[in-house]
Amino acid sequence: MNKQALKPRPPVQPDAAAGDGRSSRWQAHRDKRRRALVKTARRAVHSLGYAASMEDIATAAGTSKSVYYRYFGDKAGLQQAMGEVVIAQMQDKVLAAARQAASPREGLHAMVSAYLQMAQTSPNVYAFVTRLGAADALTNPADPHSSELLSHFFEAVTDMLASPMKSFLASDPRARQLGGPALTLWPQAAIGMVRAAGELWLATPEGPTKPTEAQLSEQLTTWLFEGIANHVPSPDTITSVLEDTP
């Protein structure tokens, strides 16, 4: 008997490169499928409303809700994934506006406008990714089920605004006099104001007293950049107007 034949053969080592290749292709497939599901879900929410259920979304997408649960875990996972897409698209607009701005005020105006346009383009999608609709945000802002998603979304928006606005403010002699702490707090305070005004604006019925997006963007920029004191009528002016009013 051939003793050589009795020797155990070494185990066959898997082709690491082939394994990595299959893994990469599978991950690429999953990522592509995930993006497609987010896209169809976004269209469904835009049409059906921010309160659309996972079953509603899946039906509109022509698939089953189990597919969405497999890729996103739950509805909160889908909301977060859609929010990340919205943030990425908004970031492109904001950073492009910041690069093209000729002045700090112009840059701020462009960023405020990008935010409001995002909300106005699809109020349902905006409400879905922030978990609260405009009316809910006013009546129940402390909903514990909403806090995590709200925090995730608005922290991302704040971070997105912080870098260009710090650069703008640092270039302004008046802003430099305020020192570091004010520059650190300003972006969060600014987005809080824009968010509150924007959600009130979305909830306001259409009519002659409702400002356009352009008007609101300009007004918010004025308040944030120049303050409100210079735009409030003096007591003498108010008195004069009241006296002339029949």
Buried (B, 14 or more C-beta within 10 A) or exposed (E): EEEEEEEEEEEEEEEEEEEEEEEEEEEEEEEEEEEEBBEBBBBBBBEBBBEBEBEBBBBBBEBEBEBBBEBBEEBBEBBBBBBBBBBEEBBEBBBEBBEEBEEBBBBBBBBBBBBBBBBBEBBBBBBBBBBBBBEBBEEEEEEEEBEEBBEBBBEBBBBBBBEBBBEBBEEBEEBEEEEEEEBEEBBBEBBEBBBEBBBEBBBEEEEEEEBEBEEBBBBBBBBBBEEEEEEEEEEEEEEEEEEEEE
